């Protein structure tokens, strides 16, 4: 992952109702587009990579109402 993903940034807390709109399966817009599921657990979004893509499970934090970054 690019290094800038891990730079410190402000986190904001979003209401569960707003977070629920992001639940689903996403495919990256790049050649070979890896797939990930976004799930909501205990008020926290998580990215779950599919086994074939070997992506780790990551907690996602909000920097705005529609921008998220992985928790280090």
Backbone torsions as a table, in degrees:
resi	resn	phi	psi	omega
1	UNK	NA	146.9	178.2
2	UNK	-60.3	144.7	-177.4
3	UNK	-58.5	-33.1	-176.3
4	UNK	-64.0	-19.5	176.7
5	UNK	-62.7	-25.0	-173.7
6	UNK	-101.9	4.2	177.5
7	UNK	-70.7	144.6	178.1
8	UNK	-61.4	140.5	176.6
9	UNK	-151.4	156.9	-178.8
10	UNK	-68.2	140.5	177.1
11	UNK	-107.5	137.8	173.5
12	UNK	-116.9	154.0	178.7
13	UNK	-100.5	131.0	-179.7
14	UNK	-112.0	150.1	178.9
15	UNK	-66.1	143.6	178.2
16	UNK	-52.6	-35.4	178.7
17	UNK	-59.4	-40.6	178.7
18	UNK	-71.3	-41.3	-179.7
19	UNK	-63.5	-34.3	-177.9
20	UNK	-58.9	-27.6	-178.5
21	UNK	-68.7	-13.9	-179.1
22	UNK	-95.3	-5.6	179.6
23	UNK	-65.1	134.3	177.4
24	UNK	154.5	-174.3	178.4
25	UNK	-102.2	132.3	-179.3
26	UNK	-123.5	147.8	175.8
27	UNK	-120.9	127.9	-179.1
28	UNK	-63.9	141.8	-179.4
29	UNK	-89.3	73.8	177.5
30	UNK	-158.8	163.9	180.0
31	UNK	-55.0	133.3	-179.1
32	UNK	80.2	1.1	-177.3
33	UNK	-3.5	98.2	178.3
34	UNK	-68.4	153.9	-178.1
35	UNK	-108.7	145.4	174.6
36	UNK	-145.5	147.7	173.8
37	UNK	-101.2	137.4	173.6
38	UNK	-105.6	123.8	-178.6
39	UNK	-125.0	159.0	178.0
40	UNK	-116.0	121.1	178.6
41	UNK	-131.4	123.0	176.7
42	UNK	51.1	42.2	177.0
43	UNK	77.6	12.9	-177.3
44	UNK	-127.0	132.6	174.1
45	UNK	-81.0	142.8	176.3
46	UNK	-132.2	143.9	172.7
47	UNK	-100.5	123.4	179.3
48	UNK	-114.5	110.9	178.7
49	UNK	-74.4	148.3	176.5
50	UNK	-75.1	148.5	-175.7
51	UNK	-55.5	-39.4	-177.8
52	UNK	-64.2	-24.4	-179.4
53	UNK	-93.0	-11.5	178.8
54	UNK	53.6	42.2	177.2
55	UNK	-92.8	139.5	179.1
56	UNK	-75.6	161.1	171.7
57	UNK	-75.9	130.7	-178.8
58	UNK	-130.4	134.7	169.7
59	UNK	-75.1	138.5	-179.8
60	UNK	-110.5	131.5	178.9
61	UNK	-109.5	149.1	-178.6
62	UNK	-93.6	135.2	171.3
63	UNK	-106.1	-13.5	173.0
64	UNK	-159.2	-176.6	-178.2
65	UNK	-65.7	-19.0	-178.6
66	UNK	-137.1	21.6	177.4
67	UNK	-130.4	131.3	-176.7
68	UNK	-131.6	155.0	177.2
69	UNK	-141.8	155.7	-177.7
70	UNK	-73.7	142.1	174.7
71	UNK	-76.5	131.9	-177.9
72	UNK	-72.6	NA	NA
